[in-house]
Amino acid sequence: MSLKSIVKICKLIVGDNMKESNKLLKNGDEILFHDQYMLVDLNGQRMVASTSPLNGGVRNDLKAVFNYDETPVGGGWCQMKADTYEKHLEIIASEIGLSSATATGLSTTVQIGNSVVLTENYHGHEIVLVCTAGVDMNAARAGDPSGYDEATVIPDVRKGTINIILNCDVALPAGSVSRALITVTEAKSVALQELLVGSCYSENLATGSGTDGVVVISNPTSELKLSNTGAHSKLGEIISLLTKRAVARALQLQTGLDSVRQLDVYQRLKRFNIDDMLFLLNDEMNRNKSNVALASLIAHLLDQMSWGMLEPPVVLDTAKSLLGLEFGIKASELSSTHKVKDYVLRGLVQYLIDTTED
């Protein structure tokens, strides 16, 4: 099936089962949605920077970019179609009617119908960002313990992922297109930070997932020629704000992850792996706003202790002042971050129970 045939089919799709509809950009590129994938049909030569193993890096010969939902139609686990992820994506590209030689793509287990498309007009030129996001199963922080060693095992396809496709109707040199990958990644991490998303693999706040992907598209024929996509430039600011908004909205659409869901003691503290303590709290205790605020203060104290920014005795004394408790910790344990964390968290849970009962 040709790319133009796909375009015709996508244009016939009724929007009832999709939150985003097809979009024709001013530069002639088209964003097209299907049940299990979306694609950007490139109208002419584009410079593309992609983190995908399929035609990744910086290229100027690509004709399409796609994002594919790996979830089987009938449900169940995702299955690799080949022995490498690159070949797997080649097969997917062919199955959706693209030439694997002139396409780059990302995959996810997030529903394509939960895609978010945001557009900003910049000096008469469109900056368009498409995002799918889900991190409930694989949120991670840079530096977390790894899940596999690629030199010895074949990685599996994890559920979730934040995938972002950025289309800039601006002429940018290759270095600036690559720099936009950093800007998008930084903004994605800010979106997770502002939602206080915890890692699934450590006690830290998440900076992304282990499978995130980004594709940046630039138009070398654009009349607007720029060179800076970093945070100090206006274009960098636009990219960052679009990314933050899109990631937050996409997370909400996929799993309901938003500020309302996070206004909960359990959500704020579950990354510390203390379910045995948190199960003692009922819904009223968990959703009480003052309790959430107090839990957040304690969590941030513990974070700073783990980063080496605050010493354990200082954290313990501050927690004592906040909770009005004596922890009974031994002098020999005062220098142990693990012991201090345990005492402080147990004291916090006991305080929340006691104050609610009173």
C-alpha positions as CSV (number, residue, x, y, z in Angstrom):
1,M,0.0,0.0,0.0
2,S,1.4,3.4,-0.9
3,L,1.7,6.4,1.5
4,K,-0.9,8.3,-0.5
5,S,-3.3,5.3,-0.1
6,I,-2.8,5.5,3.7
7,V,-3.5,9.2,3.5
8,K,-6.8,8.6,1.8
9,I,-7.8,5.9,4.3
10,C,-6.9,8.1,7.3
11,K,-8.9,10.9,5.9
12,L,-12.0,8.6,5.9
13,I,-11.6,7.8,9.6
14,V,-14.5,9.1,11.6
15,G,-13.2,11.0,14.7
16,D,-15.6,9.4,17.2
17,N,-12.9,7.0,18.4
18,M,-10.0,9.5,18.4
19,K,-9.4,12.6,20.5
20,E,-7.2,14.1,17.8
21,S,-8.1,14.5,14.1
22,N,-5.9,14.7,11.0
23,K,-4.1,18.0,10.6
24,L,-2.7,19.6,7.4
25,L,0.2,21.9,8.3
26,K,1.0,25.2,6.5
27,N,4.1,23.7,5.1
28,G,2.2,20.9,3.5
29,D,3.1,18.2,6.0
30,E,0.2,16.1,7.2
31,I,-0.4,14.5,10.6
32,L,-2.6,11.5,10.1
33,F,-4.2,9.3,12.7
34,H,-5.2,5.6,12.5
35,D,-6.5,3.3,15.2
36,Q,-3.1,1.8,16.0
37,Y,-0.6,4.4,14.7
38,M,-0.2,8.0,13.6
39,L,2.2,9.3,11.0
40,V,3.6,12.6,9.7
41,D,3.6,12.6,5.9
42,L,6.5,14.9,4.9
43,N,5.8,17.2,2.0
44,G,9.3,17.7,0.6
45,Q,12.8,17.6,1.9
46,R,13.1,17.8,5.7
47,M,15.9,17.6,8.1
48,V,15.0,15.0,10.8
49,A,16.7,14.1,14.0
50,S,15.4,10.9,15.4
51,T,16.3,8.7,18.5
52,S,14.7,5.7,16.7
53,P,16.9,2.7,15.7
54,L,15.1,2.8,12.4
55,N,16.9,5.5,10.4
56,G,17.8,7.4,13.5
57,G,20.3,10.2,13.8
58,V,20.1,13.2,11.5
59,R,18.7,12.5,8.1
60,N,17.5,14.6,5.1
61,D,16.0,11.8,3.0
62,L,13.0,10.7,5.0
63,K,9.4,10.9,3.8
64,A,7.5,9.9,6.9
65,V,7.6,9.7,10.7
66,F,5.3,7.3,12.7
67,N,4.3,6.4,16.2
68,Y,2.9,2.9,16.6
69,D,0.9,1.3,19.4
70,E,2.4,-2.1,20.1
71,T,-0.6,-3.3,22.1
72,P,-2.1,-6.4,20.4
73,V,-5.6,-5.7,19.2
74,G,-7.0,-8.6,21.3
75,G,-4.9,-7.6,24.3
76,G,-2.0,-9.4,25.9
77,W,1.7,-8.9,25.8
78,C,3.6,-7.1,23.1
79,Q,5.5,-9.4,20.7
80,M,8.7,-8.6,18.9
81,K,8.4,-9.2,15.1
82,A,12.1,-9.7,14.7
83,D,15.3,-10.4,16.6
84,T,16.2,-6.7,16.9
85,Y,14.2,-3.6,17.6
86,E,15.4,-2.0,14.3
87,K,14.2,-4.9,12.2
88,H,11.0,-4.9,14.3
89,L,10.3,-1.3,13.3
90,E,11.2,-2.1,9.7
91,I,8.4,-4.7,9.7
92,I,6.0,-2.3,11.3
93,A,6.8,0.4,8.7
94,S,6.1,-2.1,5.9
95,E,2.8,-3.2,7.5
96,I,1.5,0.3,7.7
97,G,2.4,0.9,4.0
98,L,5.7,2.9,4.4
99,S,9.1,2.2,2.9
100,S,11.4,1.3,5.8
101,A,14.2,2.9,3.9
102,T,12.6,6.4,4.1
103,A,10.8,6.3,7.4
104,T,11.7,6.7,11.0
105,G,9.4,5.7,13.8
106,L,8.7,5.2,17.5
107,S,6.6,2.6,19.3
108,T,4.7,2.6,22.5
109,T,1.9,0.8,24.3
110,V,-0.1,4.0,24.8
111,Q,-3.3,4.3,22.8
112,I,-2.8,6.4,19.7
113,G,-6.3,7.9,20.4
114,N,-4.8,9.5,23.5
115,S,-2.3,11.5,21.4
116,V,-2.0,15.2,22.1
117,V,-1.3,17.7,19.3
118,L,-0.4,21.3,20.2
119,T,0.5,24.1,17.8
120,E,2.1,27.5,18.3
121,N,2.4,30.2,15.7
122,Y,5.9,31.7,15.7
123,H,6.4,34.6,13.3
124,G,3.9,33.1,10.9
125,H,5.4,29.6,11.1
126,E,3.9,26.6,12.8
127,I,5.7,24.8,15.7
128,V,3.6,21.6,16.1
129,L,4.2,18.9,18.8
130,V,2.6,15.5,19.0
131,C,2.8,13.4,22.1
132,T,1.7,10.1,23.6
133,A,2.6,9.4,27.2
134,G,2.2,6.7,29.9
135,V,4.6,6.1,32.8
136,D,2.6,4.2,35.5
137,M,4.5,1.0,34.7
138,N,8.0,2.2,33.7
139,A,8.7,5.7,35.1
140,A,12.4,5.9,35.7
141,R,15.1,8.3,36.9
142,A,18.4,8.7,35.0
143,G,20.9,6.6,36.9
144,D,18.3,4.1,38.3
145,P,19.4,0.4,38.4
146,S,19.2,-1.0,34.8
147,G,16.7,-3.6,33.9
148,Y,19.0,-5.6,31.5
149,D,22.4,-5.7,29.9
150,E,22.0,-5.5,26.1
151,A,25.3,-7.3,25.6
152,T,23.9,-10.4,27.1
153,V,20.1,-10.3,26.7
154,I,17.4,-9.1,24.3
155,P,15.4,-6.2,25.8
156,D,11.7,-6.6,26.1
157,V,9.1,-4.0,25.1
158,R,8.0,-2.2,28.3
159,K,4.5,-0.8,28.8
160,G,4.3,2.9,28.6
161,T,6.8,5.4,27.2
162,I,6.7,9.1,26.3
163,N,7.0,9.6,22.6
164,I,7.3,13.1,21.1
165,I,7.3,14.3,17.5
166,L,8.2,18.0,17.0
167,N,7.6,19.6,13.6
168,C,9.2,23.0,13.3
169,D,8.5,25.0,10.1
170,V,11.9,26.7,10.6
171,A,15.2,26.2,8.8
172,L,17.8,24.9,11.3
173,P,21.3,23.6,11.0
174,A,21.9,20.0,12.0
175,G,23.4,20.9,15.3
176,S,20.4,23.0,16.3
177,V,18.0,20.2,15.3
178,S,20.0,17.9,17.5
179,R,20.0,20.5,20.3
180,A,16.2,20.5,20.2
181,L,16.3,16.9,21.3
182,I,17.9,18.1,24.5
183,T,15.4,20.9,25.0
184,V,12.4,18.5,24.5
185,T,14.0,16.0,26.9
186,E,14.6,18.7,29.6
187,A,11.0,19.9,29.3
188,K,9.6,16.4,29.5
189,S,11.5,15.9,32.7
190,V,10.1,19.2,34.1
191,A,6.6,18.0,33.3
192,L,7.2,14.8,35.4
193,Q,8.8,16.8,38.1
194,E,5.9,19.2,38.4
195,L,3.6,16.1,38.8
196,L,5.9,14.6,41.4
197,V,6.0,11.3,39.5
198,G,8.0,8.7,41.3
199,S,10.4,6.2,39.7
200,C,9.2,2.6,39.4
201,Y,12.8,1.4,40.0
202,S,14.1,3.5,42.8
203,E,12.9,5.9,45.6
204,N,13.6,8.9,43.5
205,L,11.5,11.2,41.4
206,A,11.3,10.2,37.7
207,T,12.9,12.0,34.8
208,G,11.2,9.9,32.1
209,S,10.8,6.3,31.2
210,G,13.4,3.8,30.0
211,T,11.9,3.8,26.5
212,D,11.2,7.4,25.6
213,G,11.7,8.6,22.0
214,V,11.9,11.9,20.3
215,V,11.8,13.0,16.6
216,V,12.5,16.6,15.6
217,I,11.6,17.8,12.1
218,S,13.0,21.0,10.5
219,N,12.1,22.5,7.2
220,P,15.3,23.6,5.3
221,T,13.2,25.5,2.7
222,S,11.5,27.7,5.3
223,E,12.0,31.5,5.0
224,L,12.6,31.6,8.8
225,K,16.2,30.6,9.4
226,L,17.4,30.2,13.0
227,S,20.3,28.6,14.8
228,N,19.3,28.3,18.5
229,T,16.8,25.8,20.0
230,G,18.1,26.0,23.6
231,A,16.4,27.4,26.6
232,H,17.7,31.0,26.1
233,S,16.0,31.3,22.7
234,K,12.4,32.1,22.0
235,L,12.1,29.0,19.9
236,G,13.5,27.0,22.7
237,E,11.0,28.5,25.1
238,I,8.1,27.6,22.7
239,I,9.4,24.0,22.3
240,S,9.7,23.7,26.1
241,L,6.2,25.0,26.9
242,L,4.6,22.9,24.2
243,T,6.4,19.8,25.5
244,K,5.4,20.4,29.1
245,R,1.8,21.0,28.3
246,A,1.6,18.0,25.9
247,V,3.3,15.6,28.2
248,A,1.0,16.6,31.1
249,R,-2.1,16.3,29.0
250,A,-1.1,13.0,27.4
251,L,-0.4,11.4,30.9
252,Q,-3.9,12.6,32.0
253,L,-5.6,11.1,29.0
254,Q,-3.8,7.7,29.1
255,T,-3.9,6.9,32.9
256,G,-5.5,9.8,34.6
257,L,-2.2,11.0,36.0
258,D,-2.7,14.7,36.9
259,S,-2.5,17.1,39.9
260,V,-5.8,15.7,41.2
261,R,-4.6,12.1,41.3
262,Q,-1.4,13.2,42.8
263,L,-3.1,15.1,45.6
264,D,-2.8,12.0,47.7
265,V,-0.5,10.9,50.5
266,Y,-0.1,7.4,49.0
267,Q,0.8,8.8,45.6
268,R,3.4,11.2,47.1
269,L,5.1,8.5,49.2
270,K,4.7,5.2,47.4
271,R,8.1,5.5,45.7
272,F,9.7,4.9,49.1
273,N,8.4,1.3,49.1
274,I,6.5,1.6,52.4
275,D,3.2,0.0,51.4
276,D,3.1,-1.8,54.8
277,M,2.9,1.6,56.5
278,L,0.7,3.4,53.9
279,F,-1.9,0.7,54.0
280,L,-2.7,1.8,57.5
281,L,-4.1,5.1,56.1
282,N,-7.6,5.3,54.9
283,D,-8.9,7.4,51.9
284,E,-9.8,10.3,54.2
285,M,-6.3,10.5,55.5
286,N,-4.7,10.1,52.1
287,R,-6.8,12.8,50.4
288,N,-6.6,15.3,53.3
289,K,-4.8,18.3,51.7
290,S,-2.9,19.2,54.9
291,N,-1.7,15.6,55.1
292,V,-0.6,15.7,51.5
293,A,1.3,19.0,52.1
294,L,3.0,17.5,55.2
295,A,3.9,14.3,53.3
296,S,5.4,16.4,50.5
297,L,7.6,18.3,52.9
298,I,8.9,15.1,54.5
299,A,9.5,13.6,51.0
300,H,11.5,16.6,49.9
301,L,13.6,16.4,53.1
302,L,14.3,12.8,52.4
303,D,15.2,13.6,48.8
304,Q,17.7,16.2,49.8
305,M,19.2,13.7,52.3
306,S,19.6,11.1,49.6
307,W,21.3,13.7,47.3
308,G,23.7,14.7,50.0
309,M,22.3,18.2,50.4
310,L,21.1,17.7,54.0
311,E,22.7,15.5,56.7
312,P,20.6,12.8,58.4
313,P,20.6,14.5,61.8
314,V,19.3,17.8,60.3
315,V,16.5,15.9,58.5
316,L,15.6,14.1,61.7
317,D,15.5,17.3,63.8
318,T,13.4,19.1,61.2
319,A,11.0,16.1,61.0
320,K,10.7,16.2,64.8
321,S,9.7,19.9,64.6
322,L,7.2,19.3,61.9
323,L,5.6,16.2,63.6
324,G,6.1,17.0,67.2
325,L,7.5,13.5,67.8
326,E,10.5,11.9,69.5
327,F,11.7,9.1,67.3
328,G,13.8,7.2,69.9
329,I,16.6,6.6,67.4
330,K,19.9,5.4,68.7
331,A,23.0,7.7,68.5
332,S,24.7,5.1,66.4
333,E,22.0,5.3,63.8
334,L,22.0,9.0,63.4
335,S,24.4,8.9,60.5
336,S,22.5,6.3,58.6
337,T,20.3,7.7,55.8
338,H,18.4,4.4,55.7
339,K,17.6,4.4,59.4
340,V,16.7,8.0,59.5
341,K,14.4,7.6,56.5
342,D,12.7,4.7,58.2
343,Y,12.1,6.5,61.5
344,V,10.9,9.6,59.8
345,L,8.4,7.8,57.5
346,R,7.0,5.7,60.3
347,G,6.7,8.8,62.5
348,L,4.8,10.6,59.7
349,V,2.3,7.7,59.2
350,Q,1.7,7.5,63.0
351,Y,1.2,11.3,63.1
352,L,-1.4,11.2,60.3
353,I,-3.3,8.4,62.1
354,D,-3.2,10.1,65.5
355,T,-4.3,13.5,64.2
356,T,-7.1,12.0,62.2
357,E,-8.4,10.0,65.2
358,D,-8.2,13.1,67.4
